[in-house]
Amino acid sequence: MPNFIFTTSQVGAEPIIKEEITLQFPGARLAFSRPGLLTFKLPEENIQELESREQPLKSVFARTWGYSIGSLRGETVDELIPKLWELTGETRFDRIHVFGRDLHKIGDYKFEPRLTEEAYGLCEKLSNAYPFDSLKAKDQREPALAGELVLDVILVNPIPPARVSEFLARREGGDLTEMPVPNRVKKGKKSKKGDDGAEKAPPRHEWIIGWHRVHSFQSAFPGGMLDLEVPEYVVSRAWLKMEEAVRWSHFPMFDARVCEIGSAPGGATQALLSRGCEVIGVDPAEMAPEVLADPKFRHIRSRIAFVKRREFRRIRWLTCDINVPPNYTLDVIESVVMHPDVNVRGMLLTLKFPDWNMGFEVKDYVSRIKSWGFNIVRARQLHYSHQEICVACLKKPFRK
């Protein structure tokens, strides 16, 4: 067992992850740090504790995590592949996952986390060169199965996603000197020099190597990122968020009666309707015509504060995604679920953070939700989330 773990996350969430880990393991020490990528050295007893847990690392903001066994640097992929097998030794893996760290904050330069062609291509190359016959799949588009052992190859300096490169190519004039570029020597820092005294650029390729055993929904996917195919009929990216939220929560939201607060223009609604749900959408904004045309959807064009609670007497599931700070969202939800005429079984709530510091208060938000009678409450920053988290809440057993 290595004494190091790695985490990947959105850029901006790193301070919260540091606190999450040091609260669990006071002896943890930060070992390697890049935006969106951290490694920690843990005392041996902490590593043993992690292995013995059913749900090992408790982190809301780590998109994925695993055990770190080292790093590799070089100019070409071909020179690194044999070094990778030297590092992993005789260990037989079931899968190989290749993914890059987030280069930018979500939205900067049109950046959104995703698996790139570089990651898919390298995974295929490593899988074909793997020296043993233990791999159960060579295509990382296929989710890994519970209990499988996965080799993680994290690209420290990935090629920017195509949409970022296209955005910068179209951009005229602007000052790009502040944009972080892989392998650029930062202003004020000295670069290494070669034997001839000339400045030596850092190697093109740098990988953090680790592994994890599949123990949760997100750990089945490379870097915790789902590569969902968006249907052509979808009206907004909210479809992605709802799809991931329902799959992650494992909530039985099929043929269910759902109230969706903040439904416009209807992308998330479409994800629910595709599951046979009856949906009441509450939003003062307009819904897309194709959503309004669905016989299982009813739009209440109003703010939730002005909707009579008797509208929700038959509702058993509630979702909410409104652009306000967490405590305001929770005020709204409390006014609905604590009404005597309302009996909600489960909820999927989006809590948005105008300030990252609000992420340090997640325990308080969870405690407040539990006080309403939801005894199973889990929070996570989803792959398709922005500066926000999803909270899955359930009453179990549920009595109507």
LONULUM-990907 format. One record per residue (C-alpha): residue in three letters; x, y, z. Coordinates in steps of 0.02 Angstrom, whole numbers, padded with zeros to 5 digits, always signed. Example, Ala and Ser with C-alpha at 12.3 -4.5 7.8 and 13.67 -1.06 7.14 Angstrom:
// residues 2
ALA+00615-00225+00390 SER+00684-00053+00357 
// end
This chain:
// residues 400
MET+00000+00000+00000 PRO+00067+00172-00045 ASN+00064+00310+00085 PHE-00002+00440-00038 ILE-00175+00480-00105 PHE-00227+00595-00247 THR-00384+00698-00277 THR-00447+00790-00430 SER-00577+00927-00425 GLN-00639+01090-00498 VAL-00514+01232-00493 GLY-00559+01332-00338 ALA-00613+01185-00228 GLU-00436+01139-00171 PRO-00439+01232-00002 ILE-00602+01143+00045 ILE-00528+00973-00001 LYS-00376+01009+00106 GLU-00490+01041+00254 GLU-00596+00887+00218 ILE-00442+00775+00219 THR-00352+00852+00368 LEU-00511+00842+00473 GLN-00519+00654+00437 PHE-00331+00626+00449 PRO-00242+00759+00554 GLY-00074+00683+00507 ALA-00102+00711+00319 ARG+00025+00820+00231 LEU+00007+00903+00061 ALA+00136+00828-00058 PHE+00096+00893-00234 SER-00016+01036-00285 ARG-00083+01099-00450 PRO-00250+01182-00485 GLY-00376+01041-00487 LEU-00250+00909-00429 LEU-00182+00873-00255 THR-00085+00730-00177 PHE-00066+00699+00010 LYS+00050+00592+00114 LEU-00044+00498+00249 PRO+00022+00405+00402 GLU+00018+00216+00379 GLU-00124+00194+00504 ASN-00231+00314+00403 ILE-00202+00213+00244 GLN-00256+00055+00335 GLU-00411+00146+00398 LEU-00454+00200+00221 GLU-00442+00020+00160 SER-00556-00043+00297 ARG-00697+00082+00264 GLU-00848+00038+00159 GLN-00848+00217+00090 PRO-00664+00262+00107 LEU-00626+00447+00078 LYS-00764+00565+00135 SER-00756+00714+00019 VAL-00894+00818-00059 PHE-00779+00911-00177 ALA-00656+00778-00239 ARG-00719+00727-00411 THR-00615+00569-00395 TRP-00478+00502-00281 GLY-00360+00355-00267 TYR-00192+00297-00204 SER-00041+00382-00283 ILE+00113+00277-00322 GLY+00223+00405-00410 SER+00246+00521-00558 LEU+00325+00509-00730 ARG+00397+00645-00842 GLY+00462+00638-01019 GLU+00461+00710-01193 THR+00364+00570-01277 VAL+00229+00446-01230 ASP+00333+00302-01298 GLU+00474+00334-01175 LEU+00353+00340-01028 ILE+00257+00179-01063 PRO+00396+00057-01009 LYS+00427+00165-00854 LEU+00243+00151-00812 TRP+00250-00039-00810 GLU+00408-00032-00704 LEU+00314+00076-00579 THR+00161-00037-00570 GLY+00264-00197-00562 GLU+00170-00361-00555 THR+00002-00285-00508 ARG-00139-00344-00621 PHE-00268-00210-00660 ASP-00443-00234-00729 ARG-00455-00063-00812 ILE-00351+00088-00860 HIS-00421+00263-00838 VAL-00334+00413-00917 PHE-00394+00590-00882 GLY-00326+00766-00865 ARG-00338+00888-00721 ASP-00445+01042-00745 LEU-00338+01177-00824 HIS-00455+01323-00787 LYS-00604+01373-00684 ILE-00766+01316-00764 GLY-00824+01448-00887 ASP-00653+01529-00911 TYR-00606+01522-01095 LYS-00764+01415-01121 PHE-00686+01277-01015 GLU-00790+01132-00950 PRO-00717+00972-00878 ARG-00726+00828-01000 LEU-00633+00677-01064 THR-00533+00731-01217 GLU-00473+00642-01372 GLU-00298+00648-01297 ALA-00358+00550-01145 TYR-00454+00423-01249 GLY-00309+00399-01369 LEU-00181+00375-01230 CYS-00295+00252-01140 GLU-00308+00148-01299 LYS-00119+00152-01322 LEU-00084+00101-01142 SER-00215-00036-01148 ASN-00139-00110-01306 ALA+00035-00104-01228 TYR-00018-00176-01059 PRO+00099-00322-01021 PHE-00033-00436-00942 ASP-00198-00508-01004 SER-00301-00454-00853 LEU-00388-00303-00932 LYS-00576-00329-00942 ALA-00601-00183-01061 LYS-00487-00071-01163 ASP-00614+00067-01195 GLN-00636+00184-01047 ARG-00806+00239-01113 GLU-00873+00080-01034 PRO-00902+00104-00846 ALA-00798-00005-00731 LEU-00886-00129-00617 ALA-00893-00130-00428 GLY-00737-00207-00350 GLU-00628-00190-00506 LEU-00450-00125-00488 VAL-00415+00027-00597 LEU-00247+00102-00647 ASP-00260+00292-00649 VAL-00151+00399-00763 ILE-00179+00584-00729 LEU-00117+00708-00859 VAL-00041+00854-00765 ASN-00019+00958-00924 PRO-00160+00900-01038 ILE-00193+00973-01209 PRO-00335+01102-01185 PRO-00507+01042-01242 ALA-00551+01086-01421 ARG-00682+01216-01371 VAL-00551+01311-01269 SER-00428+01312-01414 GLU-00566+01365-01534 PHE-00619+01506-01418 LEU-00441+01572-01407 ALA-00416+01555-01595 ARG-00570+01662-01626 ARG-00523+01789-01496 GLU-00443+01943-01570 GLY-00330+02064-01482 GLY-00354+02015-01297 ASP-00212+01996-01174 LEU-00179+01811-01148 THR-00025+01832-01039 GLU-00122+01785-00882 MET-00196+01627-00957 PRO-00116+01473-00879 VAL-00034+01368-01013 PRO+00042+01197-00980 ASN+00232+01202-00960 ARG+00241+01392-00962 VAL+00369+01455-00837 LYS+00276+01574-00721 LYS+00332+01754-00708 GLY+00459+01776-00568 LYS+00512+01593-00567 LYS+00678+01534-00636 SER+00677+01392-00760 LYS+00802+01250-00750 LYS+00958+01260-00858 GLY+01042+01124-00955 ASP+01226+01079-00961 ASP+01256+01215-01091 GLY+01181+01349-00978 ALA+01028+01373-01088 GLU+00855+01376-01010 LYS+00780+01202-01007 ALA+00593+01187-01038 PRO+00497+01065-00928 PRO+00455+00898-01010 ARG+00301+00892-01122 HIS+00221+00748-01029 GLU+00195+00735-00842 TRP+00086+00599-00767 ILE+00030+00562-00590 ILE+00008+00374-00575 GLY-00113+00296-00453 TRP-00248+00166-00433 HIS-00417+00142-00353 ARG-00543+00005-00325 VAL-00718+00041-00389 HIS-00826+00073-00235 SER-00951+00206-00289 PHE-01046+00271-00440 GLN-00918+00405-00485 SER-00767+00291-00464 ALA-00829+00186-00610 PHE-00790+00328-00731 PRO-00621+00403-00781 GLY-00586+00548-00665 GLY-00765+00535-00601 MET-00825+00610-00766 LEU-00975+00542-00861 ASP-00963+00564-01048 LEU-01149+00579-01082 GLU-01221+00588-01257 VAL-01344+00734-01260 PRO-01500+00698-01364 GLU-01537+00824-01501 TYR-01706+00869-01428 VAL-01633+00933-01263 VAL-01662+01119-01234 SER-01526+01157-01105 ARG-01373+01084-01017 ALA-01478+01064-00860 TRP-01520+00894-00937 LEU-01341+00840-00901 LYS-01350+00893-00719 MET-01515+00803-00689 GLU-01458+00646-00779 GLU-01301+00637-00674 ALA-01394+00678-00513 VAL-01525+00541-00537 ARG-01393+00411-00587 TRP-01278+00457-00442 SER-01417+00458-00312 HIS-01492+00293-00373 PHE-01662+00365-00329 PRO-01809+00267-00405 MET-01875+00418-00500 PHE-01972+00322-00632 ASP-02158+00355-00660 ALA-02146+00471-00509 ARG-02236+00631-00463 VAL-02106+00770-00457 CYS-02106+00955-00418 GLU-01963+01047-00503 ILE-01924+01219-00430 GLY-01827+01323-00556 SER-01880+01221-00707 ALA-01856+01344-00852 PRO-01815+01321-00993 GLY-01839+01134-00968 GLY-01680+01032-00994 ALA-01690+00949-00822 THR-01878+00927-00846 GLN-01845+00827-01004 ALA-01731+00709-00907 LEU-01874+00677-00784 LEU-02008+00662-00919 SER-01903+00533-01010 ARG-01919+00425-00854 GLY-02108+00432-00862 CYS-02123+00560-00722 GLU-02268+00679-00699 VAL-02186+00849-00672 ILE-02250+01012-00601 GLY-02125+01147-00649 VAL-02123+01306-00545 ASP-02032+01452-00626 PRO-02080+01632-00671 ALA-01982+01615-00834 GLU-02044+01536-00995 MET-02029+01350-01030 ALA-01976+01283-01200 PRO-02128+01246-01312 GLU-02080+01062-01332 VAL-02083+01041-01143 LEU-02251+01129-01125 ALA-02321+01011-01257 ASP-02289+00857-01151 PRO-02453+00798-01071 LYS-02361+00745-00913 PHE-02295+00921-00880 ARG-02385+01067-00798 HIS-02306+01238-00783 ILE-02345+01353-00637 ARG-02275+01517-00698 SER-02239+01596-00530 ARG-02111+01610-00393 ILE-02126+01467-00269 ALA-02167+01587-00127 PHE-02334+01630-00210 VAL-02388+01451-00250 LYS-02520+01374-00136 ARG-02449+01222-00050 ARG-02602+01117-00091 GLU-02531+01107-00268 PHE-02401+00986-00198 ARG-02513+00865-00101 ARG-02481+00722-00224 ILE-02296+00762-00249 ARG-02173+00632-00184 TRP-02009+00697-00259 LEU-01941+00873-00264 THR-01796+00949-00361 CYS-01731+01126-00350 ASP-01603+01224-00450 ILE-01619+01411-00423 ASN-01484+01543-00437 VAL-01476+01601-00256 PRO-01360+01567-00107 PRO-01382+01402-00012 ASN-01476+01466+00140 TYR-01605+01553+00031 THR-01631+01391-00065 LEU-01652+01297+00098 ASP-01777+01427+00161 VAL-01881+01398+00005 ILE-01873+01208+00020 GLU-01914+01210+00206 SER-02070+01313+00173 VAL-02130+01175+00056 VAL-02080+01010+00138 MET-02128+01061+00315 HIS-02304+01112+00265 PRO-02432+00992+00340 ASP-02514+00959+00170 VAL-02349+00906+00089 ASN-02268+00735+00107 VAL-02107+00725+00004 ARG-02008+00562-00001 GLY-01847+00623-00078 MET-01759+00776-00150 LEU-01618+00824-00267 LEU-01561+00998-00222 THR-01432+01108-00307 LEU-01344+01225-00185 LYS-01248+01362-00276 PHE-01095+01450-00204 PRO-01073+01630-00259 ASP-00919+01621-00147 TRP-00814+01463-00131 ASN-00804+01493+00057 MET-00985+01436+00068 GLY-00919+01262+00030 PHE-00846+01254+00205 GLU-01025+01258+00274 VAL-01088+01097+00192 LYS-01106+01007+00359 ASP-01223+01145+00420 TYR-01330+01129+00263 VAL-01340+00940+00284 SER-01387+00955+00468 ARG-01527+01076+00426 ILE-01599+00958+00295 LYS-01592+00812+00417 SER-01692+00914+00543 TRP-01838+00906+00420 GLY-01847+00716+00436 PHE-01735+00664+00290 ASN-01624+00533+00373 ILE-01516+00493+00220 VAL-01427+00648+00153 ARG-01276+00643+00036 ALA-01187+00789-00046 ARG-01068+00791-00193 GLN-01001+00910-00323 LEU-01054+00823-00483 HIS-00953+00820-00643 TYR-01080+00928-00733 SER-01101+01048-00587 HIS-01025+01221-00591 GLN-00984+01312-00428 GLU-01115+01213-00333 ILE-01156+01045-00256 CYS-01298+00921-00272 VAL-01380+00858-00113 ALA-01478+00695-00120 CYS-01604+00680+00022 LEU-01715+00531+00066 LYS-01838+00476+00199 LYS-01814+00292+00230 PRO-01929+00208+00270 PHE-02056+00323+00192 ARG-02234+00331+00259 LYS-02365+00423+00159 
// end
